[in-house]
């Protein structure tokens, strides 16, 4: 559990300085230790949104909502992911 906290805190620190890829790596390591901790998934979803990886963000939010069906952050970030996916589709149609 101590390693989990350390990795999560490192991920949070990377988010604060805009190092989203590094944060994703830390949160992914956390998930190997505990797949039920929802905050790690919503945090990683935030990073994916910042990296324009909307499908990955949506998947993380879907996972959280299977565990906690009232998680507001997961709903909000999934909505942002859907919005990003729609914008991408529109841009692709215009090419």
Protein Blocks (a to p, Z undefined) as FASTA:
>chain_A
ZZmmmmmmmmmmmmmnopaklmmmmmmmmmmmomklmklmmmmmmmmmmnopaklmmmmm
mmmmmmmmmbfklmmmmmmmmmmmmmmmmmmmmZZ
